[in-house]
C-alpha cells in the first residue's frame, strides 16, 4: 500500500523501491495488480509453494 501511495504522490520508481525495500519487478507487479483489480487484487497471495510433508 505504501508503494502505491508513493506512486500516487509522483515519487519516481527508483525512490519508491528504496523506501519500500522492494525490487523494480515487485513494484511493477504491485502497480499492474492494482490497475487490474484494485486493492482486492493486491490482497491475493498467489503463493503456490510446495505441499507440506505433513499433508502426505
C-alpha distance matrix in Angstrom:
0.0 3.8 5.4 5.2 6.2 8.6 9.9 10.6 12.5 14.6 14.0 15.6 14.3 16.4 15.2 11.4 12.7 14.8 12.4 9.9 13.1 12.4 14.9 15.3 15.8 12.5 10.7 13.2 12.5 8.8 10.1 13.1 11.7 9.7 13.1 15.1 13.9 10.8 8.5 11.6 12.0 8.7 10.1 13.3 14.3 17.1 18.7 22.5 24.0 27.6 29.4 30.2 33.9 34.1 33.7 36.7
3.8 0.0 3.8 5.4 5.0 6.1 8.6 9.8 10.7 12.8 11.4 13.4 12.4 14.1 12.2 8.7 10.5 12.0 9.2 7.3 10.9 11.1 14.0 14.5 15.8 12.9 10.7 13.7 14.0 10.6 11.5 15.0 14.4 12.5 15.5 18.0 17.2 14.1 12.2 15.4 15.5 12.2 13.6 16.6 17.2 19.9 21.1 24.8 26.0 29.5 31.6 32.2 35.7 36.1 36.0 39.0
5.4 3.8 0.0 3.8 5.4 5.2 6.2 8.7 9.9 10.9 9.4 10.5 9.0 11.0 9.9 6.1 7.8 10.2 8.4 6.5 9.8 9.0 11.2 11.1 12.5 10.0 7.2 10.2 11.1 8.1 8.6 12.3 12.4 10.9 13.5 16.2 16.2 13.6 12.5 15.6 14.9 11.7 14.0 16.4 16.9 19.0 20.3 23.9 25.1 28.8 31.2 32.2 35.7 36.4 36.2 38.9
5.2 5.4 3.8 0.0 3.8 5.4 5.0 6.2 8.7 10.0 9.9 11.4 10.4 13.3 12.4 8.9 11.0 13.7 12.0 10.3 13.5 12.3 13.9 13.1 14.0 11.7 8.6 10.4 11.1 7.7 7.0 10.6 10.7 8.3 10.6 13.6 13.4 10.6 10.0 13.6 13.1 10.5 13.2 15.8 17.1 19.1 21.0 24.6 26.3 30.1 32.2 33.5 37.1 37.7 37.1 39.9
6.2 5.0 5.4 3.8 0.0 3.8 5.4 5.1 6.4 9.0 9.1 11.7 11.8 14.4 12.7 9.6 12.5 14.3 11.8 11.0 14.7 14.4 16.5 15.8 17.3 15.0 11.9 13.9 14.8 11.4 10.7 14.3 14.2 11.4 13.5 16.6 16.1 12.8 11.9 15.7 16.0 13.4 15.5 18.6 19.9 22.3 24.1 27.8 29.4 33.1 35.1 36.1 39.7 40.1 39.7 42.6
8.6 6.1 5.2 5.4 3.8 0.0 3.8 5.4 5.0 6.7 5.6 8.4 8.9 11.2 9.1 6.5 10.0 11.4 9.3 9.5 12.9 13.0 14.8 14.0 16.2 14.4 11.0 13.3 15.1 12.2 11.3 15.1 15.9 13.5 15.3 18.6 18.7 15.7 15.2 18.8 18.5 15.8 18.2 20.9 21.7 23.9 25.4 29.0 30.3 34.0 36.3 37.3 40.8 41.5 41.3 44.0
9.9 8.6 6.2 5.0 5.4 3.8 0.0 3.8 5.3 5.2 5.4 7.0 7.4 10.6 9.7 7.3 10.4 12.7 11.6 11.4 14.4 13.5 14.4 12.7 14.6 13.4 9.7 11.0 13.2 10.7 8.8 12.4 13.8 11.6 12.6 16.1 16.8 14.3 14.6 18.1 17.4 15.1 18.1 20.4 21.5 23.2 25.0 28.4 30.0 33.7 36.2 37.6 41.1 42.0 41.4 44.0
10.6 9.8 8.7 6.2 5.1 5.4 3.8 0.0 3.8 5.4 7.5 10.0 11.0 14.3 13.1 10.8 14.1 16.2 14.5 14.4 17.7 17.0 18.1 16.4 18.0 16.6 13.0 13.9 15.6 12.9 10.6 13.9 14.9 11.9 12.5 16.2 16.6 13.6 14.1 17.8 17.7 15.9 18.7 21.3 23.0 24.8 27.0 30.5 32.3 36.1 38.3 39.7 43.3 43.9 43.2 46.0
12.5 10.7 9.9 8.7 6.4 5.0 5.3 3.8 0.0 3.8 5.6 9.1 11.2 13.7 11.8 10.4 14.1 15.4 13.5 14.4 17.7 17.7 19.0 17.5 19.8 18.5 14.9 16.3 18.4 15.7 13.8 17.2 18.4 15.5 16.3 20.0 20.3 17.3 17.4 21.2 21.2 19.0 21.6 24.4 25.8 27.8 29.6 33.2 34.7 38.5 40.8 41.9 45.5 46.1 45.7 48.5
14.6 12.8 10.9 10.0 9.0 6.7 5.2 5.4 3.8 0.0 3.8 6.3 9.0 11.7 10.5 9.8 13.3 14.8 13.8 15.0 17.7 17.4 18.0 15.9 18.4 17.9 14.1 15.0 17.7 15.7 13.3 16.5 18.5 16.1 16.2 20.0 21.0 18.5 19.1 22.8 22.2 20.2 23.2 25.5 26.7 28.3 30.1 33.5 35.0 38.7 41.3 42.7 46.2 47.1 46.6 49.2
14.0 11.4 9.4 9.9 9.1 5.6 5.4 7.5 5.6 3.8 0.0 3.8 6.6 8.5 6.7 6.6 10.1 11.2 10.4 12.0 14.5 14.6 15.3 13.6 16.6 16.0 12.5 14.1 16.9 15.1 13.4 16.9 18.7 16.8 17.6 21.2 22.2 19.6 19.8 23.4 22.5 20.0 22.9 25.2 25.8 27.5 28.8 32.3 33.4 37.1 39.8 40.9 44.3 45.4 45.2 47.6
15.6 13.4 10.5 11.4 11.7 8.4 7.0 10.0 9.1 6.3 3.8 0.0 3.8 5.7 5.6 6.3 8.8 10.3 10.8 12.3 13.9 13.5 13.3 11.1 14.3 14.6 11.2 12.3 15.7 14.7 12.9 16.0 18.4 17.2 17.7 21.0 22.6 20.6 21.0 24.3 23.0 20.5 23.6 25.4 25.7 26.9 28.2 31.4 32.4 36.0 38.9 40.3 43.6 44.9 44.7 46.9
14.3 12.4 9.0 10.4 11.8 8.9 7.4 11.0 11.2 9.0 6.6 3.8 0.0 3.8 5.5 5.0 6.2 8.6 9.9 10.4 11.5 10.3 9.7 7.3 10.5 10.9 7.8 9.0 12.4 11.8 10.7 13.6 16.0 15.4 16.2 19.1 20.8 19.1 19.5 22.5 20.7 18.2 21.3 22.7 22.7 23.7 24.8 27.9 28.8 32.4 35.4 36.8 40.1 41.5 41.3 43.4
16.4 14.1 11.0 13.3 14.4 11.2 10.6 14.3 13.7 11.7 8.5 5.7 3.8 0.0 3.8 5.5 5.2 6.4 8.8 10.1 10.2 9.7 8.9 7.4 11.2 11.9 9.6 11.3 14.5 14.3 13.9 16.6 18.9 18.7 19.7 22.4 24.0 22.4 22.4 25.3 23.5 20.6 23.5 24.8 24.3 25.3 25.8 28.8 29.2 32.7 35.9 37.1 40.1 41.7 41.8 43.8
15.2 12.2 9.9 12.4 12.7 9.1 9.7 13.1 11.8 10.5 6.7 5.6 5.5 3.8 0.0 3.8 5.4 5.0 6.1 8.5 9.5 10.2 10.8 10.2 13.8 13.6 11.1 13.5 16.3 15.3 14.9 18.2 20.0 19.2 20.6 23.6 24.7 22.5 22.1 25.2 24.0 20.9 23.4 25.2 24.8 26.4 26.9 30.2 30.6 34.0 37.0 37.9 41.0 42.4 42.6 44.9
11.4 8.7 6.1 8.9 9.6 6.5 7.3 10.8 10.4 9.8 6.6 6.3 5.0 5.5 3.8 0.0 3.8 5.4 5.2 6.0 8.0 8.1 9.4 9.0 12.1 11.0 8.2 11.1 13.5 11.9 11.8 15.3 16.7 15.8 17.5 20.4 21.2 19.0 18.4 21.5 20.3 17.2 19.6 21.6 21.4 23.1 23.8 27.2 27.8 31.4 34.2 35.2 38.4 39.6 39.7 42.1
12.7 10.5 7.8 11.0 12.5 10.0 10.4 14.1 14.1 13.3 10.1 8.8 6.2 5.2 5.4 3.8 0.0 3.8 5.6 5.3 5.4 4.9 5.9 6.4 9.5 8.7 7.0 10.2 12.3 11.5 12.3 15.3 16.6 16.5 18.5 20.9 21.8 20.0 19.3 22.0 20.3 17.1 19.4 20.8 20.0 21.4 21.7 24.9 25.2 28.6 31.7 32.6 35.7 37.1 37.3 39.5
14.8 12.0 10.2 13.7 14.3 11.4 12.7 16.2 15.4 14.8 11.2 10.3 8.6 6.4 5.0 5.4 3.8 0.0 3.8 5.6 5.0 6.8 8.3 9.5 12.8 12.0 10.8 13.9 16.0 15.1 16.0 19.1 20.2 20.0 22.0 24.5 25.3 23.3 22.2 24.9 23.6 20.2 22.1 23.7 22.7 24.3 24.2 27.4 27.3 30.6 33.6 34.2 37.1 38.5 39.0 41.2
12.4 9.2 8.4 12.0 11.8 9.3 11.6 14.5 13.5 13.8 10.4 10.8 9.9 8.8 6.1 5.2 5.6 3.8 0.0 3.8 5.6 8.1 10.7 11.9 14.8 13.2 11.5 15.0 16.7 14.9 15.9 19.3 20.0 19.1 21.5 24.1 24.4 21.9 20.5 23.4 22.7 19.1 20.7 22.9 22.1 24.3 24.4 27.8 27.9 31.3 34.0 34.4 37.4 38.5 39.0 41.5
9.9 7.3 6.5 10.3 11.0 9.5 11.4 14.4 14.4 15.0 12.0 12.3 10.4 10.1 8.5 6.0 5.3 5.6 3.8 0.0 3.8 5.5 8.9 10.6 12.8 10.4 9.3 13.0 13.9 12.1 13.7 17.0 17.1 16.6 19.4 21.6 21.6 19.4 17.7 20.3 19.4 15.8 17.2 19.2 18.4 20.6 20.6 24.2 24.3 27.7 30.4 30.8 34.0 34.9 35.3 37.9
13.1 10.9 9.8 13.5 14.7 12.9 14.4 17.7 17.7 17.7 14.5 13.9 11.5 10.2 9.5 8.0 5.4 5.0 5.6 3.8 0.0 3.8 7.0 9.7 11.8 9.9 10.0 13.6 14.4 13.4 15.5 18.3 18.6 18.8 21.5 23.3 23.6 21.8 20.3 22.5 21.2 17.5 18.9 20.3 18.8 20.6 20.0 23.3 23.0 26.2 29.0 29.4 32.3 33.6 34.3 36.5
12.4 11.1 9.0 12.3 14.4 13.0 13.5 17.0 17.7 17.4 14.6 13.5 10.3 9.7 10.2 8.1 4.9 6.8 8.1 5.5 3.8 0.0 3.8 6.7 8.2 6.2 6.8 10.2 10.9 10.5 12.7 15.1 15.6 16.3 18.8 20.4 21.0 19.6 18.4 20.4 18.6 15.2 16.9 17.8 16.3 17.7 17.4 20.6 20.6 23.9 26.9 27.8 30.8 32.3 32.6 34.7
14.9 14.0 11.2 13.9 16.5 14.8 14.4 18.1 19.0 18.0 15.3 13.3 9.7 8.9 10.8 9.4 5.9 8.3 10.7 8.9 7.0 3.8 0.0 3.8 5.3 5.2 6.4 8.7 9.9 10.8 12.5 14.3 15.5 16.7 18.6 20.1 21.3 20.5 19.9 21.7 19.4 16.4 18.6 18.9 17.4 18.0 17.8 20.6 20.6 23.9 27.2 28.4 31.3 33.2 33.2 35.1
15.3 14.5 11.1 13.1 15.8 14.0 12.7 16.4 17.5 15.9 13.6 11.1 7.3 7.4 10.2 9.0 6.4 9.5 11.9 10.6 9.7 6.7 3.8 0.0 3.8 5.5 5.1 6.2 8.6 9.9 10.6 12.2 14.2 15.4 16.6 18.3 20.1 19.4 19.6 21.6 19.0 16.4 19.2 19.5 18.6 18.9 19.3 22.0 22.5 26.0 29.2 30.8 33.9 35.7 35.5 37.3
15.8 15.8 12.5 14.0 17.3 16.2 14.6 18.0 19.8 18.4 16.6 14.3 10.5 11.2 13.8 12.1 9.5 12.8 14.8 12.8 11.8 8.2 5.3 3.8 0.0 3.8 5.5 5.1 6.2 8.7 10.0 10.5 12.3 14.3 15.5 16.5 18.3 18.3 18.6 20.0 17.0 14.8 17.6 17.2 16.2 15.9 16.3 18.8 19.5 22.9 26.2 28.1 31.2 33.1 32.6 34.3
12.5 12.9 10.0 11.7 15.0 14.4 13.4 16.6 18.5 17.9 16.0 14.6 10.9 11.9 13.6 11.0 8.7 12.0 13.2 10.4 9.9 6.2 5.2 5.5 3.8 0.0 3.8 5.4 5.0 6.2 8.7 9.8 10.5 12.3 14.3 15.3 16.4 16.0 15.7 17.1 14.4 11.7 14.2 14.2 13.2 13.6 14.1 17.1 17.9 21.5 24.6 26.2 29.4 31.0 30.6 32.6
10.7 10.7 7.2 8.6 11.9 11.0 9.7 13.0 14.9 14.1 12.5 11.2 7.8 9.6 11.1 8.2 7.0 10.8 11.5 9.3 10.0 6.8 6.4 5.1 5.5 3.8 0.0 3.8 5.4 5.1 6.2 8.6 9.9 10.6 12.4 14.3 15.5 14.5 14.5 16.6 14.3 11.6 14.6 15.4 15.1 15.9 17.1 20.2 21.3 25.0 27.9 29.5 32.8 34.3 33.8 35.9
13.2 13.7 10.2 10.4 13.9 13.3 11.0 13.9 16.3 15.0 14.1 12.3 9.0 11.3 13.5 11.1 10.2 13.9 15.0 13.0 13.6 10.2 8.7 6.2 5.1 5.4 3.8 0.0 3.8 5.5 5.2 6.1 8.6 9.9 10.7 12.3 14.3 14.1 15.0 16.8 13.9 12.1 15.5 15.7 15.8 15.9 17.5 20.2 21.7 25.4 28.3 30.3 33.7 35.2 34.4 36.4
12.5 14.0 11.1 11.1 14.8 15.1 13.2 15.6 18.4 17.7 16.9 15.7 12.4 14.5 16.3 13.5 12.3 16.0 16.7 13.9 14.4 10.9 9.9 8.6 6.2 5.0 5.4 3.8 0.0 3.8 5.5 5.1 6.1 8.5 9.9 10.5 12.1 12.4 13.0 14.1 10.9 9.3 12.5 12.2 12.3 12.1 14.0 16.7 18.5 22.2 25.0 27.1 30.5 32.0 30.9 33.0
8.8 10.6 8.1 7.7 11.4 12.2 10.7 12.9 15.7 15.7 15.1 14.7 11.8 14.3 15.3 11.9 11.5 15.1 14.9 12.1 13.4 10.5 10.8 9.9 8.7 6.2 5.1 5.5 3.8 0.0 3.8 5.5 5.2 6.1 8.7 9.9 10.7 9.8 9.9 11.7 9.3 6.8 10.2 11.0 11.7 12.7 14.7 18.0 19.8 23.6 26.1 27.8 31.4 32.4 31.5 33.9
10.1 11.5 8.6 7.0 10.7 11.3 8.8 10.6 13.8 13.3 13.4 12.9 10.7 13.9 14.9 11.8 12.3 16.0 15.9 13.7 15.5 12.7 12.5 10.6 10.0 8.7 6.2 5.2 5.5 3.8 0.0 3.8 5.5 5.2 6.3 8.7 10.2 9.3 10.5 12.9 10.6 9.1 12.8 13.8 15.0 15.7 18.1 21.2 23.2 27.0 29.5 31.4 35.0 36.0 35.0 37.3
13.1 15.0 12.3 10.6 14.3 15.1 12.4 13.9 17.2 16.5 16.9 16.0 13.6 16.6 18.2 15.3 15.3 19.1 19.3 17.0 18.3 15.1 14.3 12.2 10.5 9.8 8.6 6.1 5.1 5.5 3.8 0.0 3.8 5.5 5.2 6.2 8.8 9.3 11.3 12.7 9.6 9.4 13.1 13.1 14.5 14.4 17.1 19.7 22.2 25.8 28.2 30.5 34.1 35.3 33.9 36.0
11.7 14.4 12.4 10.7 14.2 15.9 13.8 14.9 18.4 18.5 18.7 18.4 16.0 18.9 20.0 16.7 16.6 20.2 20.0 17.1 18.6 15.6 15.5 14.2 12.3 10.5 9.9 8.6 6.1 5.2 5.5 3.8 0.0 3.8 5.4 5.0 6.1 6.8 8.3 9.1 5.9 5.9 9.5 9.5 11.5 11.7 14.7 17.5 20.2 23.9 25.9 28.1 31.8 32.6 31.2 33.5
9.7 12.5 10.9 8.3 11.4 13.5 11.6 11.9 15.5 16.1 16.8 17.2 15.4 18.7 19.2 15.8 16.5 20.0 19.1 16.6 18.8 16.3 16.7 15.4 14.3 12.3 10.6 9.9 8.5 6.1 5.2 5.5 3.8 0.0 3.8 5.5 5.5 4.2 6.1 8.2 6.5 6.2 9.8 11.1 13.5 14.5 17.6 20.6 23.2 26.9 28.8 30.7 34.5 35.1 33.7 36.2
13.1 15.5 13.5 10.6 13.5 15.3 12.6 12.5 16.3 16.2 17.6 17.7 16.2 19.7 20.6 17.5 18.5 22.0 21.5 19.4 21.5 18.8 18.6 16.6 15.5 14.3 12.4 10.7 9.9 8.7 6.3 5.2 5.4 3.8 0.0 3.8 5.8 5.9 9.1 10.8 8.9 9.7 13.2 14.0 16.5 16.9 20.1 22.8 25.6 29.2 31.2 33.4 37.1 37.8 36.2 38.6
15.1 18.0 16.2 13.6 16.6 18.6 16.1 16.2 20.0 20.0 21.2 21.0 19.1 22.4 23.6 20.4 20.9 24.5 24.1 21.6 23.3 20.4 20.1 18.3 16.5 15.3 14.3 12.3 10.5 9.9 8.7 6.2 5.0 5.5 3.8 0.0 3.8 6.3 9.5 9.7 7.2 9.3 12.4 12.3 15.0 14.8 18.4 20.6 23.8 27.2 28.9 31.4 35.0 35.8 33.9 36.1
13.9 17.2 16.2 13.4 16.1 18.7 16.8 16.6 20.3 21.0 22.2 22.6 20.8 24.0 24.7 21.2 21.8 25.3 24.4 21.6 23.6 21.0 21.3 20.1 18.3 16.4 15.5 14.3 12.1 10.7 10.2 8.8 6.1 5.5 5.8 3.8 0.0 3.8 6.6 6.3 4.8 7.6 9.9 10.3 13.6 14.1 17.7 20.1 23.4 26.8 28.1 30.3 34.0 34.4 32.5 35.0
10.8 14.1 13.6 10.6 12.8 15.7 14.3 13.6 17.3 18.5 19.6 20.6 19.1 22.4 22.5 19.0 20.0 23.3 21.9 19.4 21.8 19.6 20.5 19.4 18.3 16.0 14.5 14.1 12.4 9.8 9.3 9.3 6.8 4.2 5.9 6.3 3.8 0.0 3.8 5.5 5.6 6.7 9.2 10.9 14.1 15.4 18.8 21.7 24.6 28.1 29.5 31.4 35.2 35.3 33.8 36.5
8.5 12.2 12.5 10.0 11.9 15.2 14.6 14.1 17.4 19.1 19.8 21.0 19.5 22.4 22.1 18.4 19.3 22.2 20.5 17.7 20.3 18.4 19.9 19.6 18.6 15.7 14.5 15.0 13.0 9.9 10.5 11.3 8.3 6.1 9.1 9.5 6.6 3.8 0.0 3.8 5.4 5.1 6.4 9.2 12.3 14.4 17.4 20.6 23.3 26.8 28.0 29.4 33.2 33.2 31.9 34.8
11.6 15.4 15.6 13.6 15.7 18.8 18.1 17.8 21.2 22.8 23.4 24.3 22.5 25.3 25.2 21.5 22.0 24.9 23.4 20.3 22.5 20.4 21.7 21.6 20.0 17.1 16.6 16.8 14.1 11.7 12.9 12.7 9.1 8.2 10.8 9.7 6.3 5.5 3.8 0.0 3.8 5.4 5.2 7.0 10.6 12.5 15.7 18.5 21.5 24.8 25.7 27.2 31.0 30.8 29.2 32.2
12.0 15.5 14.9 13.1 16.0 18.5 17.4 17.7 21.2 22.2 22.5 23.0 20.7 23.5 24.0 20.3 20.3 23.6 22.7 19.4 21.2 18.6 19.4 19.0 17.0 14.4 14.3 13.9 10.9 9.3 10.6 9.6 5.9 6.5 8.9 7.2 4.8 5.6 5.4 3.8 0.0 3.8 5.4 5.6 9.0 10.1 13.5 16.3 19.3 22.8 24.0 26.0 29.7 30.0 28.3 31.0
8.7 12.2 11.7 10.5 13.4 15.8 15.1 15.9 19.0 20.2 20.0 20.5 18.2 20.6 20.9 17.2 17.1 20.2 19.1 15.8 17.5 15.2 16.4 16.4 14.8 11.7 11.6 12.1 9.3 6.8 9.1 9.4 5.9 6.2 9.7 9.3 7.6 6.7 5.1 5.4 3.8 0.0 3.8 5.5 7.8 9.8 12.6 15.9 18.5 22.1 23.6 25.2 29.0 29.3 28.1 30.9
10.1 13.6 14.0 13.2 15.5 18.2 18.1 18.7 21.6 23.2 22.9 23.6 21.3 23.5 23.4 19.6 19.4 22.1 20.7 17.2 18.9 16.9 18.6 19.2 17.6 14.2 14.6 15.5 12.5 10.2 12.8 13.1 9.5 9.8 13.2 12.4 9.9 9.2 6.4 5.2 5.4 3.8 0.0 3.8 6.3 9.2 11.7 14.9 17.4 20.8 21.8 23.1 26.9 26.8 25.6 28.7
13.3 16.6 16.4 15.8 18.6 20.9 20.4 21.3 24.4 25.5 25.2 25.4 22.7 24.8 25.2 21.6 20.8 23.7 22.9 19.2 20.3 17.8 18.9 19.5 17.2 14.2 15.4 15.7 12.2 11.0 13.8 13.1 9.5 11.1 14.0 12.3 10.3 10.9 9.2 7.0 5.6 5.5 3.8 0.0 3.8 5.8 8.8 11.6 14.5 17.8 18.9 20.5 24.3 24.5 23.0 25.8
14.3 17.2 16.9 17.1 19.9 21.7 21.5 23.0 25.8 26.7 25.8 25.7 22.7 24.3 24.8 21.4 20.0 22.7 22.1 18.4 18.8 16.3 17.4 18.6 16.2 13.2 15.1 15.8 12.3 11.7 15.0 14.5 11.5 13.5 16.5 15.0 13.6 14.1 12.3 10.6 9.0 7.8 6.3 3.8 0.0 3.8 5.4 8.7 11.1 14.5 15.9 17.4 21.2 21.6 20.4 23.1
17.1 19.9 19.0 19.1 22.3 23.9 23.2 24.8 27.8 28.3 27.5 26.9 23.7 25.3 26.4 23.1 21.4 24.3 24.3 20.6 20.6 17.7 18.0 18.9 15.9 13.6 15.9 15.9 12.1 12.7 15.7 14.4 11.7 14.5 16.9 14.8 14.1 15.4 14.4 12.5 10.1 9.8 9.2 5.8 3.8 0.0 3.8 6.2 9.4 12.8 14.3 16.6 20.3 21.1 19.5 21.8
18.7 21.1 20.3 21.0 24.1 25.4 25.0 27.0 29.6 30.1 28.8 28.2 24.8 25.8 26.9 23.8 21.7 24.2 24.4 20.6 20.0 17.4 17.8 19.3 16.3 14.1 17.1 17.5 14.0 14.7 18.1 17.1 14.7 17.6 20.1 18.4 17.7 18.8 17.4 15.7 13.5 12.6 11.7 8.8 5.4 3.8 0.0 3.8 5.9 9.5 11.4 13.4 17.0 18.2 17.0 19.2
22.5 24.8 23.9 24.6 27.8 29.0 28.4 30.5 33.2 33.5 32.3 31.4 27.9 28.8 30.2 27.2 24.9 27.4 27.8 24.2 23.3 20.6 20.6 22.0 18.8 17.1 20.2 20.2 16.7 18.0 21.2 19.7 17.5 20.6 22.8 20.6 20.1 21.7 20.6 18.5 16.3 15.9 14.9 11.6 8.7 6.2 3.8 0.0 3.8 6.7 8.5 11.3 14.7 16.1 14.6 16.3
24.0 26.0 25.1 26.3 29.4 30.3 30.0 32.3 34.7 35.0 33.4 32.4 28.8 29.2 30.6 27.8 25.2 27.3 27.9 24.3 23.0 20.6 20.6 22.5 19.5 17.9 21.3 21.7 18.5 19.8 23.2 22.2 20.2 23.2 25.6 23.8 23.4 24.6 23.3 21.5 19.3 18.5 17.4 14.5 11.1 9.4 5.9 3.8 0.0 3.8 6.7 9.0 12.2 14.1 13.3 14.8
27.6 29.5 28.8 30.1 33.1 34.0 33.7 36.1 38.5 38.7 37.1 36.0 32.4 32.7 34.0 31.4 28.6 30.6 31.3 27.7 26.2 23.9 23.9 26.0 22.9 21.5 25.0 25.4 22.2 23.6 27.0 25.8 23.9 26.9 29.2 27.2 26.8 28.1 26.8 24.8 22.8 22.1 20.8 17.8 14.5 12.8 9.5 6.7 3.8 0.0 3.8 6.3 8.9 11.4 10.6 11.5
29.4 31.6 31.2 32.2 35.1 36.3 36.2 38.3 40.8 41.3 39.8 38.9 35.4 35.9 37.0 34.2 31.7 33.6 34.0 30.4 29.0 26.9 27.2 29.2 26.2 24.6 27.9 28.3 25.0 26.1 29.5 28.2 25.9 28.8 31.2 28.9 28.1 29.5 28.0 25.7 24.0 23.6 21.8 18.9 15.9 14.3 11.4 8.5 6.7 3.8 0.0 3.8 6.5 8.3 6.9 8.1
30.2 32.2 32.2 33.5 36.1 37.3 37.6 39.7 41.9 42.7 40.9 40.3 36.8 37.1 37.9 35.2 32.6 34.2 34.4 30.8 29.4 27.8 28.4 30.8 28.1 26.2 29.5 30.3 27.1 27.8 31.4 30.5 28.1 30.7 33.4 31.4 30.3 31.4 29.4 27.2 26.0 25.2 23.1 20.5 17.4 16.6 13.4 11.3 9.0 6.3 3.8 0.0 3.8 5.2 5.4 7.2
33.9 35.7 35.7 37.1 39.7 40.8 41.1 43.3 45.5 46.2 44.3 43.6 40.1 40.1 41.0 38.4 35.7 37.1 37.4 34.0 32.3 30.8 31.3 33.9 31.2 29.4 32.8 33.7 30.5 31.4 35.0 34.1 31.8 34.5 37.1 35.0 34.0 35.2 33.2 31.0 29.7 29.0 26.9 24.3 21.2 20.3 17.0 14.7 12.2 8.9 6.5 3.8 0.0 3.8 5.4 5.5
34.1 36.1 36.4 37.7 40.1 41.5 42.0 43.9 46.1 47.1 45.4 44.9 41.5 41.7 42.4 39.6 37.1 38.5 38.5 34.9 33.6 32.3 33.2 35.7 33.1 31.0 34.3 35.2 32.0 32.4 36.0 35.3 32.6 35.1 37.8 35.8 34.4 35.3 33.2 30.8 30.0 29.3 26.8 24.5 21.6 21.1 18.2 16.1 14.1 11.4 8.3 5.2 3.8 0.0 3.8 5.5
33.7 36.0 36.2 37.1 39.7 41.3 41.4 43.2 45.7 46.6 45.2 44.7 41.3 41.8 42.6 39.7 37.3 39.0 39.0 35.3 34.3 32.6 33.2 35.5 32.6 30.6 33.8 34.4 30.9 31.5 35.0 33.9 31.2 33.7 36.2 33.9 32.5 33.8 31.9 29.2 28.3 28.1 25.6 23.0 20.4 19.5 17.0 14.6 13.3 10.6 6.9 5.4 5.4 3.8 0.0 3.8
36.7 39.0 38.9 39.9 42.6 44.0 44.0 46.0 48.5 49.2 47.6 46.9 43.4 43.8 44.9 42.1 39.5 41.2 41.5 37.9 36.5 34.7 35.1 37.3 34.3 32.6 35.9 36.4 33.0 33.9 37.3 36.0 33.5 36.2 38.6 36.1 35.0 36.5 34.8 32.2 31.0 30.9 28.7 25.8 23.1 21.8 19.2 16.3 14.8 11.5 8.1 7.2 5.5 5.5 3.8 0.0
